[in-house]
């Protein structure tokens, strides 16, 4: 009887250990996959745009005003990684767009700069589907 209790406790301990061991690799796999584009606000009006381009295809970062089609910043690269720090302090109030293209993949971010009592800037991400539907609505 004593042998049966010891065997049962060892079996339970082994099963618990296997359960923990099986759940850990899934977390490691998701953490190992890097995101190709990262836009971080590093100051009140300063943004750091970083791009991972492992296939070294032509890529670009662009900051534009979608209403006027005016381009304020543009950089092309075939580098493995590239990026830029952008200061938007001197841009007039309005809506702007960060567009990052890596090969055939396009990443769109909105930037809303407006002054109330204090001047603020907000960053948002736009999906490709939302961008396509809004451009079709504008066509006459």
C-alpha positions as CSV (number, residue, x, y, z in Angstrom):
1,X,0.0,0.0,0.0
2,X,2.9,2.3,0.9
3,X,4.5,1.6,-2.5
4,X,1.2,2.5,-4.3
5,X,0.9,5.9,-2.5
6,X,4.6,6.7,-3.4
7,X,4.0,5.7,-7.0
8,X,0.8,7.7,-7.3
9,X,2.5,10.9,-5.9
10,X,5.5,10.4,-8.3
11,X,3.1,10.0,-11.2
12,X,1.2,13.2,-10.3
13,X,4.5,15.1,-9.9
14,X,5.7,13.8,-13.3
15,X,2.4,14.8,-15.0
16,X,2.6,18.3,-13.5
17,X,6.2,18.7,-14.7
18,X,5.2,17.6,-18.2
19,X,2.3,20.0,-18.3
20,X,4.5,22.9,-17.4
21,X,7.2,21.9,-19.9
22,X,4.7,21.7,-22.7
23,X,3.4,25.2,-22.1
24,X,6.7,27.0,-22.1
25,X,7.8,26.6,-25.8
26,X,4.7,28.2,-27.1
27,X,5.4,31.5,-25.3
28,X,9.0,31.4,-26.5
29,X,8.0,30.9,-30.1
30,X,5.7,34.0,-30.1
31,X,8.3,36.2,-28.4
32,X,10.9,35.2,-31.0
33,X,8.9,36.5,-34.0
34,X,9.8,40.2,-34.4
35,X,7.4,42.9,-35.7
36,X,8.6,44.4,-39.0
37,X,7.6,48.0,-38.1
38,X,7.6,49.8,-34.7
39,X,6.6,53.4,-34.1
40,X,7.3,54.7,-30.6
41,X,6.6,58.1,-29.2
42,X,9.9,59.1,-27.5
43,X,9.1,62.7,-26.6
44,X,6.1,65.1,-26.7
45,X,6.4,65.6,-30.5
46,X,9.1,63.1,-31.3
47,X,8.6,59.6,-32.8
48,X,11.1,56.8,-33.5
49,X,10.2,54.7,-36.5
50,X,12.1,51.4,-36.8
51,X,11.9,48.9,-39.6
52,X,13.1,45.3,-39.8
53,X,13.8,44.3,-43.4
54,X,15.4,40.9,-43.3
55,X,14.9,40.2,-47.1
56,X,16.6,43.5,-47.9
57,X,13.9,44.7,-50.4
58,X,13.3,48.3,-51.2
59,X,11.4,49.9,-48.3
60,X,10.5,53.4,-47.3
61,X,9.2,55.6,-44.4
62,X,7.0,58.5,-45.4
63,X,5.3,61.3,-43.4
64,X,2.5,63.1,-45.4
65,X,-0.6,65.2,-45.1
66,X,-3.2,63.1,-46.8
67,X,-5.5,66.1,-47.5
68,X,-2.9,68.1,-49.4
69,X,-0.6,65.2,-50.5
70,X,2.3,67.2,-49.2
71,X,5.3,65.0,-48.1
72,X,7.2,66.2,-45.1
73,X,9.7,63.3,-44.8
74,X,10.7,60.4,-47.0
75,X,13.5,57.8,-46.7
76,X,14.2,54.8,-48.8
77,X,16.4,51.8,-47.8
78,X,17.4,48.3,-48.6
79,X,19.2,47.9,-45.3
80,X,18.5,44.9,-43.0
81,X,17.2,47.4,-40.4
82,X,16.7,51.1,-40.7
83,X,14.7,53.9,-39.2
84,X,14.5,57.5,-38.2
85,X,13.6,59.8,-35.4
86,X,11.1,62.4,-36.5
87,X,10.3,65.6,-34.7
88,X,6.8,66.9,-35.6
89,X,6.8,70.0,-33.3
90,X,6.8,72.5,-36.1
91,X,4.1,70.9,-38.2
92,X,0.8,72.9,-38.2
93,X,-2.3,71.4,-36.6
94,X,-3.9,68.7,-38.7
95,X,-4.0,65.0,-39.5
96,X,-0.9,63.3,-40.9
97,X,0.0,59.8,-42.0
98,X,3.1,57.7,-41.4
99,X,3.4,55.1,-44.2
100,X,6.0,52.4,-44.0
101,X,6.4,50.0,-46.9
102,X,8.5,46.8,-46.6
103,X,8.4,45.0,-49.9
104,X,4.7,44.4,-50.7
105,X,3.6,45.0,-47.1
106,X,2.3,48.5,-46.2
107,X,1.8,49.7,-42.6
108,X,-0.2,52.9,-42.1
109,X,-0.3,55.1,-38.9
110,X,-2.3,58.2,-38.3
111,X,-0.9,61.2,-36.5
112,X,-3.3,63.9,-35.2
113,X,-1.7,67.1,-34.1
114,X,-4.0,69.7,-32.6
115,X,-3.8,72.6,-30.2
116,X,-6.3,73.2,-27.4
117,X,-5.0,74.7,-24.2
118,X,-1.9,72.6,-24.7
119,X,-0.6,71.2,-28.0
120,X,-0.9,67.4,-28.3
121,X,-0.1,64.7,-30.8
122,X,-1.8,61.2,-30.9
123,X,-0.6,58.2,-32.9
124,X,-2.9,55.6,-34.3
125,X,-2.7,52.6,-36.7
126,X,-4.8,52.2,-39.8
127,X,-5.5,48.9,-41.4
128,X,-5.0,48.5,-45.1
129,X,-8.7,47.6,-45.5
130,X,-9.8,50.9,-43.8
131,X,-7.4,52.9,-46.0
132,X,-8.7,51.2,-49.2
133,X,-12.3,51.9,-48.4
134,X,-11.7,55.6,-47.5
135,X,-9.8,56.2,-50.7
136,X,-12.7,54.6,-52.8
137,X,-15.2,56.9,-51.0
138,X,-13.2,60.0,-52.1
139,X,-13.2,59.1,-55.8
140,X,-15.9,61.0,-57.7
